[in-house]
């Protein structure tokens, strides 16, 4: 992943802050016995893993030997979020801290859909890292052209930029200032990271 040293440190700080928030939420959920506790823990663990993977990609992408289990973790997490959008009760989605109203339930589903998209983007990024030419020791497993990879990265970057704005503007009321800020920060950092790949 490209970018100046200053940009890499900014992205590292953003992912570290967002990951720290998710870790704190995970620990808080483990101490409670509320409904949806397991879902909250799993959702936050997935985001901590994403933060760590993105920090790794920021600094070590050229030498990172991506393996199948890394992609599988994010693919399973993305599928889990997608299932929660369509199959489970609104109150137990584990995607937002609380959703007490029908409108809040719809918001929880949108949050889960965003998280599913983020995990799918991680799978794509790891696949692109494997296929990127010039990376030592990394075999090419895809026929995607550099142009199509750049276009996909640009689209994902734009999506995450819009998602960051939505978190910061619309998420404060339901997710709380700290939660909306953390997710907005992670989305902004993801968008910036993907745009550097474009």
N, C-alpha and C positions, 0 to 999 in steps of 0.2 A: 504494500500500500504506500502510495507516494505522499508527498507533502513535506514541508519544512520541519525542522526540529521543533520550532515553536508550536506549529499546528499539531504535531504528534503529542507534545506535552499537554496541550489544551484538550485534545481528544482523550488522552489517558486520564486527565483529571475529571472530565465529564463522565466517562464510564466508571471510574472509581467511585465518584460521588453517587451515581445512580445505583451501582452495585451495592454500596454501603447502605443505602436506604432500603433496598430489597432484602439485604441480610438482616437489618433491624426489624423489618416487617415479618420476616420468617421467624426470627427468634421470639417476637411478640406473639405470633400465632401459636407457636409451640407451647407457650406458657398459658394459653387459654383453652377452654373446652367448649368453644362456641361452634355452632353449625357451620360447616364449610371450612373447618380448620385445615384439613388435609389438602383441600383444593388451594387454599391460600398459601400453604407451605410449598406445594409443588410449583405454583405459579411464580413465586419469588425465587425458588431455586433455579428455575429455568432462566429467569432474568439475570441472576448472578452469573450463571454459566455463560450467558450471552455477553455480559460485561467483560468477563475474563477473556473470552475468545476474541472479542474486539480489541482489547488491549494487546493481546498477543499478535493479532493481525496488523495493528498499527506499527509494531516494532520489529516483528520477526517474519513477516509474510514471505520475503524472498527465500528464507531457509526453512520455512515451516513445512514439515512433512505431514500433510493432511492424511488422516486415516479414516477408514469407513465408519468406525464407531463414533467419531466426532460428528459426522454428518447424520448418523442414525439418531443420536441424542436430540439434535434440533428437529429432525423430521418427526420423531415421536412427540416431542413437545408441541410442535406446530399442529399435529393431528389431534393431540389432547385438547388444545385450545379450540380448534375447529369443532370438535365434538361438543364441547361445552356451549358453543354458540347455538347449536341446533337441537341438542338432546336433553340438556339438564335444566333444572328449575333455575329461574332468574336469580334467586337469592343465594344459590350455592355455586355460582360461577367461579368464584375465587379470583375474578379479574379486577374487581374494584373493592374498596373497603366496605362500602355499604350501598345498597340500592333499594330503599324502602318503598318506593312508589313505582307504579307501572312505567312511568317515564324513566325512572332510575334503572329499572330492569332492562329497558331498551338500551340505555347507556352502557350497562354492564355487558350486554351482548356485543355492542360496538367495540368496547374495550377488548373483549376476548378475540374478536375478529382482527383487530389491530395486532394483538400479540401473536396470533396465528400467522399473520402476514410477516411479522418481524422474524419469527422462527424460520419461515420459508425463505426469507431473504438471507438468513444465515446459511442455510443449506446451499443456496445458489452461490453465495460468496465463497464458501469452502470449495465448491465444485469449480468455480472460476479460478481459484488459486491453484488447484491441481492442474487445470488445463492451460494456465497462462504460460506462454512461451518464455524461455529464458530462465526458468526456475530450476535450479540444479536438483537433480534427483527426483523430479516430479514428472511421471509419465502423463501423456495427454490421453484423456478418456472421452473427449467430446469433440464434435465437429463444429462447434460454434466458432464463428469468425470473430476476430478482434473488434470489428465494427458492431456486430450484434451484442457482444459483451459490453462494449462501451455504452450502447443505447440502453441496454437493460439496467446497467449501473446508474445511468442518468435518470431513468424513470424511477428507479427505487430511491435515488437521492431526492428527487422532487417529492415523491410520496412521503418520505420521512420528514421533510421540511414542512409539508402541510400538516402532517400528524403532530409535529411538535407544536405548531401554532394552535391546533385544536386542543391539545392537552393543556396548554398554558391559558387559553381563553375560556374553554368550556369545561375543563375538568376540575377547576378549583372548587366549585360549589359542591360537587359530589365526592370527589376524591380527596379533598383537602388541599391546602396550599402546598404542603410538603410532598404529598403523593403526586399531584399534578406537575409540580416542578421537576421531580425526579424523572417521571416518565417523559415529560417534555424535553428535559435535558438529554436523556438517552436517545430520544427520537432525533433531536437536532444533531447529536454526535453521529448517529447512524447515517443521517442524510449527508452530513459533511464527508464521512468516510467513503460512502458510495460514490459521491461526486468526484472524489479524488481518483476513483477507479475508472471514471468515464473518459 
